[in-house]
Amino acid sequence: MQDLQAGITAIVAAITRVPAHAIGPDTDLRLDLNVDSLQGLQIMAAIEKRFGIQVPDAELDAYTTVRAIGEAVARLRTN
Protein backbone atom coordinates (compact mmCIF):
# COMPACT_ATOMS: atom_id res chain seq x y z
CA MET A 1 0.00 0.00 0.00
CA GLN A 2 2.94 2.32 0.66
CA ASP A 3 4.16 2.00 -2.97
CA LEU A 4 0.63 2.72 -4.13
CA GLN A 5 0.43 5.87 -2.00
CA ALA A 6 3.88 6.97 -3.22
CA GLY A 7 2.71 6.63 -6.83
CA ILE A 8 -0.45 8.59 -6.14
CA THR A 9 1.51 11.25 -4.27
CA ALA A 10 3.90 11.60 -7.23
CA ILE A 11 0.96 12.13 -9.59
CA VAL A 12 -0.65 14.70 -7.30
CA ALA A 13 2.68 16.50 -6.88
CA ALA A 14 3.28 16.64 -10.63
CA ILE A 15 -0.15 18.05 -11.40
CA THR A 16 -0.37 20.48 -8.49
CA ARG A 17 3.32 21.44 -8.55
CA VAL A 18 3.46 20.92 -4.80
CA PRO A 19 6.56 19.05 -3.58
CA ALA A 20 5.79 15.41 -2.85
CA HIS A 21 7.26 15.70 0.66
CA ALA A 22 4.56 18.27 1.45
CA ILE A 23 1.75 15.86 0.55
CA GLY A 24 0.75 13.37 3.23
CA PRO A 25 -1.78 10.55 3.19
CA ASP A 26 -4.44 12.76 4.76
CA THR A 27 -3.71 15.97 2.86
CA ASP A 28 -7.04 17.18 1.49
CA LEU A 29 -6.59 17.86 -2.20
CA ARG A 30 -9.24 20.58 -2.28
CA LEU A 31 -8.78 22.27 1.08
CA ASP A 32 -5.02 21.95 1.53
CA LEU A 33 -3.78 22.00 -2.09
CA ASN A 34 -6.55 24.06 -3.71
CA VAL A 35 -7.11 21.43 -6.41
CA ASP A 36 -9.83 22.65 -8.75
CA SER A 37 -12.18 20.44 -10.77
CA LEU A 38 -9.91 20.37 -13.83
CA GLN A 39 -6.88 19.35 -11.79
CA GLY A 40 -9.01 16.75 -10.02
CA LEU A 41 -9.95 15.21 -13.35
CA GLN A 42 -6.32 15.31 -14.48
CA ILE A 43 -5.22 13.56 -11.30
CA MET A 44 -7.86 10.84 -11.61
CA ALA A 45 -7.14 10.31 -15.33
CA ALA A 46 -3.43 9.91 -14.57
CA ILE A 47 -4.20 7.48 -11.73
CA GLU A 48 -6.54 5.44 -13.93
CA LYS A 49 -3.88 5.22 -16.62
CA ARG A 50 -1.01 4.44 -14.22
CA PHE A 51 -2.86 1.74 -12.29
CA GLY A 52 -5.06 0.35 -15.07
CA ILE A 53 -8.38 1.02 -13.37
CA GLN A 54 -11.63 2.83 -14.13
CA VAL A 55 -13.02 5.02 -11.35
CA PRO A 56 -16.80 5.42 -11.61
CA ASP A 57 -17.69 9.08 -12.20
CA ALA A 58 -20.23 8.98 -9.36
CA GLU A 59 -17.39 8.22 -6.90
CA LEU A 60 -14.94 10.94 -7.94
CA ASP A 61 -16.01 13.48 -5.32
CA ALA A 62 -15.44 10.98 -2.51
CA TYR A 63 -11.69 10.74 -3.11
CA THR A 64 -10.24 13.86 -1.56
CA THR A 65 -7.06 12.50 0.07
CA VAL A 66 -4.16 10.33 -1.06
CA ARG A 67 -5.27 7.70 1.45
CA ALA A 68 -8.84 7.63 0.10
CA ILE A 69 -7.59 7.44 -3.49
CA GLY A 70 -5.18 4.64 -2.54
CA GLU A 71 -7.93 2.63 -0.87
CA ALA A 72 -10.13 3.04 -3.95
CA VAL A 73 -7.33 2.01 -6.31
CA ALA A 74 -6.57 -1.06 -4.20
CA ARG A 75 -10.26 -2.02 -4.18
CA LEU A 76 -10.71 -1.43 -7.92
CA ARG A 77 -7.57 -3.39 -8.80
CA THR A 78 -8.93 -6.49 -7.08
CA ASN A 79 -12.25 -6.35 -8.95
C-alpha positions in Angstrom: 0.0 0.0 0.0 2.9 2.3 0.7 4.2 2.0 -3.0 0.6 2.7 -4.1 0.4 5.9 -2.0 3.9 7.0 -3.2 2.7 6.6 -6.8 -0.5 8.6 -6.1 1.5 11.2 -4.3 3.9 11.6 -7.2 1.0 12.1 -9.6 -0.7 14.7 -7.3 2.7 16.5 -6.9 3.3 16.6 -10.6 -0.2 18.1 -11.4 -0.4 20.5 -8.5 3.3 21.4 -8.6 3.5 20.9 -4.8 6.6 19.1 -3.6 5.8 15.4 -2.8 7.3 15.7 0.7 4.6 18.3 1.5 1.7 15.9 0.6 0.7 13.4 3.2 -1.8 10.5 3.2 -4.4 12.8 4.8 -3.7 16.0 2.9 -7.0 17.2 1.5 -6.6 17.9 -2.2 -9.2 20.6 -2.3 -8.8 22.3 1.1 -5.0 22.0 1.5 -3.8 22.0 -2.1 -6.6 24.1 -3.7 -7.1 21.4 -6.4 -9.8 22.6 -8.8 -12.2 20.4 -10.8 -9.9 20.4 -13.8 -6.9 19.4 -11.8 -9.0 16.8 -10.0 -10.0 15.2 -13.4 -6.3 15.3 -14.5 -5.2 13.6 -11.3 -7.9 10.8 -11.6 -7.1 10.3 -15.3 -3.4 9.9 -14.6 -4.2 7.5 -11.7 -6.5 5.4 -13.9 -3.9 5.2 -16.6 -1.0 4.4 -14.2 -2.9 1.7 -12.3 -5.1 0.3 -15.1 -8.4 1.0 -13.4 -11.6 2.8 -14.1 -13.0 5.0 -11.4 -16.8 5.4 -11.6 -17.7 9.1 -12.2 -20.2 9.0 -9.4 -17.4 8.2 -6.9 -14.9 10.9 -7.9 -16.0 13.5 -5.3 -15.4 11.0 -2.5 -11.7 10.7 -3.1 -10.2 13.9 -1.6 -7.1 12.5 0.1 -4.2 10.3 -1.1 -5.3 7.7 1.5 -8.8 7.6 0.1 -7.6 7.4 -3.5 -5.2 4.6 -2.5 -7.9 2.6 -0.9 -10.1 3.0 -3.9 -7.3 2.0 -6.3 -6.6 -1.1 -4.2 -10.3 -2.0 -4.2 -10.7 -1.4 -7.9 -7.6 -3.4 -8.8 -8.9 -6.5 -7.1 -12.2 -6.4 -8.9 
